[in-house]
Amino acid sequence: MTVTLEKTEWVGPSRRRVRWSSSESDPTFQVFVNGVLYAETKVNHITVGPADVVEVRDDSAAGQVADEGTAVLGWAQVSNAASYRVEQYVGGQWVRRATIPASPGKQQQWRTPVLEEGSAHQFRVTPIGTNGNAGTPATTPVTVVKHPAAPVVSYSFNDTTKKVTVSAA
C-alpha cells in the first residue's frame, strides 16, 4: 500500500495543484501541509502555495512526501530544548517556516518546501529552551543544483541487421 505522486501543475501564478494516487482501492488520505494535518479525505489532490510542503498518508499510514525538490535539514538534539524554530532567509529577512517539538534521544529534522533548481537558500534552526528562551541559532546554506538538459539524440532501426543505432542529433 503506497501513495504515489502524480504530476504537480501550476494553476495560477502562486498556486499549484498536487495530485496523488494510492495502491488502496478506496483509501482515506491524511493530508499534511507544512507538517500540520490539513484534512482527512477521499479526494486525491490539493491546491497549495509554491513553498508549501505536502505529505500524504493513505490507510496504510505510510507517509509519502508528495513533492520533489526538497531538502531535509537535520541536527543533533540540544539539551534542555523544548522545540526548534526553523526559519528561511527570504527577501532580506528571516521568515519562520516551522516549529518542531524536541524529540529527546532522536535526530531532529525538517523537510524544506519545494526548492527550484539552480537556487540558493539560507535556513537557520534556533533551539527554544523549556523556559521559552531562544538559544544560539545554527545557519546552513542549501544550494539546489540545476540538472543538465537531457541529451538530444536520434535513433534508427535497421530491419536487415535488427540493430538500433543511437547518435547525437
C-alpha positions in Angstrom: 0.0 0.0 0.0 1.7 3.1 -1.2 0.9 6.7 -2.1 2.4 7.8 -5.5 3.0 11.4 -6.6 1.5 12.4 -9.9 2.3 15.4 -11.9 2.2 18.7 -10.0 0.7 21.5 -12.1 0.6 25.3 -11.7 -2.9 26.6 -11.6 -2.1 30.2 -11.2 0.9 32.5 -10.6 1.2 31.5 -7.0 -0.8 28.3 -6.7 0.0 24.7 -7.6 -2.1 21.5 -7.5 -0.5 18.4 -6.1 -2.1 15.1 -7.1 -1.5 11.6 -5.8 -2.8 8.1 -6.1 -2.8 5.0 -3.9 -2.5 1.3 -4.3 -5.5 1.0 -2.0 -8.9 0.6 -3.7 -10.8 3.2 -1.6 -8.3 4.9 0.7 -8.9 7.8 3.1 -5.9 10.1 2.8 -4.4 12.1 5.6 -3.0 15.3 4.1 -0.4 17.3 5.9 0.6 20.8 4.8 3.9 22.1 6.3 3.8 19.4 8.9 0.2 20.1 10.1 -2.8 17.8 9.5 -4.8 19.7 6.9 -7.6 17.1 6.0 -8.7 13.5 6.1 -10.3 13.0 2.8 -11.1 10.7 -0.1 -10.0 13.4 -2.6 -6.7 12.8 -4.3 -5.5 16.4 -4.8 -4.9 19.7 -3.0 -4.1 23.3 -4.2 -1.3 25.0 -2.2 1.2 27.8 -2.4 4.5 27.4 -4.1 6.5 26.9 -0.9 4.1 24.6 0.9 5.3 21.1 1.6 2.6 18.4 1.2 2.7 15.0 2.8 0.1 12.4 2.1 -0.7 9.2 4.0 -3.2 6.5 3.0 -4.9 3.9 5.1 -1.6 2.1 5.5 -0.2 5.1 7.4 3.0 5.0 5.4 3.9 8.6 4.8 5.0 9.8 1.3 6.2 13.3 0.6 4.2 14.4 -2.4 6.8 16.9 -3.7 10.2 16.6 -5.4 13.0 19.1 -5.0 13.1 19.3 -1.2 16.0 19.0 1.2 16.0 17.6 4.7 17.7 19.6 7.4 18.9 17.5 10.3 20.5 18.5 13.6 21.5 16.9 16.9 19.3 17.3 20.0 20.3 20.3 22.2 20.0 19.6 25.9 17.0 21.4 27.6 15.5 22.3 24.2 11.7 22.0 24.2 11.4 22.9 20.5 13.2 24.3 17.5 12.3 27.3 15.4 13.2 26.8 11.7 13.5 29.9 9.6 14.4 30.7 5.9 16.1 33.9 4.8 13.7 35.5 2.2 13.8 39.0 0.8 16.3 40.3 3.4 14.6 38.9 6.5 14.2 35.6 8.4 10.8 34.0 7.9 9.5 31.4 10.3 8.8 28.1 8.4 8.1 25.7 11.3 8.3 25.0 15.0 9.5 21.4 15.6 8.9 19.8 19.0 12.0 18.3 20.6 12.3 14.5 20.4 14.8 13.6 23.1 17.3 10.9 22.0 16.4 11.3 18.3 18.0 13.1 15.4 15.9 16.2 14.8 14.8 17.0 11.2 12.6 19.1 9.0 11.9 18.9 5.3 12.1 22.2 3.3 9.4 23.5 1.0 9.9 22.8 -2.7 13.1 24.5 -3.9 13.7 25.5 -7.5 16.6 24.1 -9.5 19.6 26.4 -9.6 18.6 28.3 -6.5 20.4 29.0 -3.3 18.8 29.4 0.2 19.7 30.0 3.8 18.0 28.2 6.7 18.6 28.6 10.4 17.5 26.5 13.3 17.2 28.0 16.8 16.7 25.8 19.9 13.9 27.1 22.2 14.5 26.1 25.8 12.0 24.7 28.3 11.9 28.2 29.8 11.0 29.8 26.4 14.3 31.4 25.8 16.0 31.1 22.4 19.4 29.5 22.1 22.2 30.1 19.6 20.9 29.6 16.0 22.7 27.4 13.6 22.6 28.6 9.9 23.1 26.4 6.9 23.1 27.2 3.2 21.2 24.9 0.8 22.0 25.1 -2.9 19.9 23.2 -5.4 21.9 22.2 -8.4 20.4 22.6 -11.9 20.2 19.4 -13.7 21.6 19.4 -17.2 19.2 19.2 -20.1 18.7 15.7 -21.5 20.9 15.0 -24.5 19.3 15.3 -27.9 19.7 12.0 -29.8 18.4 10.4 -32.9 18.0 6.7 -33.5 17.3 4.4 -36.4 16.4 0.8 -36.7 17.9 -1.4 -39.4 15.4 -4.1 -40.5 18.1 -6.2 -42.1 20.5 -6.3 -39.2 17.9 -5.9 -36.5 20.1 -3.3 -34.8 19.3 0.2 -33.3 21.8 2.9 -33.9 21.7 5.9 -31.5 23.7 9.1 -32.3 23.9 12.7 -31.2 21.5 14.9 -33.1 
